[in-house]
Amino acid sequence: MMVSGLKQAGRKWYDTLCRTLADLGFRVNDADPCVFYAHDGDDIAMLAIHVDDCPITGTSKDRISGL
């Protein structure tokens, strides 16, 4: 669903992003709602969201590549 030009467009995008990342096993950081993390055993992956840029880092190159 594409929503553009509306005051709610940013919120709709964030809601869609949160649902998609939750399906991938990510959780929202309590301190910053633009930081998401996912644990897989001892490995962790983190996303920092800024507008439409999503840099990712983590402890496993394979996990990062898979995402």
Secondary structure, DSSP 8 states (H G I E B T S, - for coil): ----SSTTHHHHHHHHHHHHHHHTT-EE-SS-TTEEEEEETTEEEEEE-BTTB--EEES-HHHHHH-
